[in-house]
Amino acid sequence: MTHILIQGGTVVNADHAFKADVLTQDGCIVAVGPDLQAPTGATLVDAGGQYVMPGGIDPHTHMQLPFMGTTTMDDFFSGTAAGLAGGTTSIIDFVIPNPQQNLIEAYQTWRGWAEKAAGDYGFHMAITWWSDEVKRDMGTLVQQEGINSFKHFMAYKNAIMCDDETLINSFKRAMELGAMPTVHAENGELVFLLQRQIVDMGITGPEGHPLSRPPVVEGEAANRAIAIAEVLNVPIYIVHVSCIEAADAIARARARGQRVYGEVLAGHLAIDDSVYRHPDFAQAAAHVMSPPFRPKAHQEALWRGLQSGNLHTTATDHCTFCASQKAAGKDDFAKIPNGCGGVEERLAVIWDEGVNSGRLTPSEFVAVTSANAAKLFNIYPQKGCVAVGADADLVVWDPVGTKILSAKTQFSKNDFNVFEGRTVKGIPSHTISQGKLVFVLGDLRAERAAGRYIKRPAFNASFAATKLRAEVQMPSAVKR
C-alpha cells in the first residue's frame, strides 16, 4: 500500500477551512483530521503554513486539437503534465466531430489520443450537425461512455457552427438524457460579416480580431441560447464568458430562477484588449482567441460575477499554437489559429488576482477552480473536495511563494505565454494525482499514460436509462 501523509496544513474546501492532516492510501483520501499518525513507509509532506486543497479541475481545454488547418502544440501528455505543474489534476476536453462525422467515431479518436494523458480527463461532446444518427449516438455516449455534456458552437460559420434548429434539437435531446448543453456564445453570422467588412477597410492585422467580435455579438448569442434553454426547460452552461453583456444575460436569467451557469477564463480575468495593438505581429497574434480579450471594464464585471455566484467556474480554453502556426494569418487576422495557453498558470493567476486582492476567499477560490466544476459535471465528491473517500487529487498551496510566469520556464510545449513576465504570489509546492506526488517544489514527475478517463453519469440517470430502454424497444417506424 502507498501512503502519503500531508501534515500541518490548513484544509480548504468550498464550504469551510480547518487545520488538519490528510492521509492518502492507494489513490484515495482515507483520513482527514488533527495529528494523524503516519503508517509505516508513508511519504511525509510538510504543509506547515500552507493550504491543502482539492486539485484544480479545468473544465475547458483543447489538447491535440486539429483546428484551422493545424494542430495544437500541446498533446494530452504535455498539456496534462503542464496542468499538474500548476496544481490542476483533472481536465474536461472536447471531442469535436467534423460536420457529418459519426459522433462515436470521433469519440474513439479522441480517446485514443488521450491515452497518453498524465492526469485524469473527461470529455464534452460537440454537436456539429444533426440527424437521427446524432440523436441515437448522444444516448450511447451518455449511457455507455459517461459523457453528460454537449457543446454547441454558435460561432465559426462554414465550419462547426450550429444553427438554431440544431441547437433546439440537441438541447431537447440533452434534456431527455439528463445531460447539460453547453454553448460557445458568439453570433457566427455577424462575426463572418464583420470579419469581411474589417478586412475590406484595410485592417488585416490582429487588431482587427476584437473589432470583428465585439461584446454585443457575444451578448446576443448568450441571450438567444438562454431563451432556447428556457423554452425547453433545460439547464445550460455558457463557456468562456468574456464580457458584461453575456454576464448580465446570465445574471438576469438566474434572477428569474432559470438554471444558467457561466464559465470564465483566467485570461479574461487578467488580460485586456491592448495586447492586440502590440506593434509586433507575433506578440499580438499570440493573444488571438475567441471570444477575444476585452477592455478592462469587462474584467471587473467578470470578477463580480464570480463573487456574486452568477459565474461559477474558471477555465483556460487551453489551446496552444506557436508563432509559426499563428503566422498563417499574417495577411488576414481571420486566418490566425484561435487559441491561447493557461492550464499551468490558471490557479496561480486566479489566486493572485482574486484571493490576494480580496475579491475571493480561499474557499471561494476552491469553489471556482474545482468544486463547482465537479458538481456541475457530476463528479463530486469524487473530485473537488478534500474528504474521506474522495480521489487523492490534491494541491499543497504556498500562499507566500512567488513565481515569474514565462514561456522560458513553463512546461507547456508552446513558445509563448500570455501571462509572460507576470509575478504571482501563491503557487503550488506539491501536486498529488491519484495518490502520487507528481510535482514537488518545481520538480515535475508526470508519467505518460498515468491519467484515467473519468466517466460522468447523467444527472437524472434513472429517468434517462428508462427513456433510452423505451426508445431501443420501440420499432424504428414508431420512433420516427
Buried (B, 14 or more C-beta within 10 A) or exposed (E): EBBBBBBBBBBBBBEEBEEBBBBBBEBBBBBBEEEBEBEEEBBEBBBEEBBBBBBBBBBBBBBBBEBBEBBBBBBBBBBBBBBBBBBBBBBBBBBBBEEEBEBBEBBEBBBEBBEBBBBBBBBBBBBBBBEEEBBBBBBBBBBEBBBBBBBBBBBBBEBBBBEEEBBBBBBBBBBBBBBBBBBBBBBBBBBBBBBEEBBEEEBBBBBBBBBBBBBEBBBBBBBBBBEBBBEBEBBBBBBBBBBBBBBBBBBBBBEEEBBBBBBBBBBBBBBBBEBBEBEEBBBBBBBBBBBBBBEEEBBEBBBBBBBEBBBBBBBBBBBBBBBEBBBBBBEEBBBBBBBBBBBBBBBBBBBBBBBEEEBBBBBBBBBBBBBBBBBBBBBBBBBBBBEEEBBBBBBBBBBEBEBEBEBEEBBBBBBBBBBBEBEBBBBBBBBBBBBBBBBBEEEBBBBBEBBBBBBBBBBBBEEBBEBBEEBEEEEEEEEE
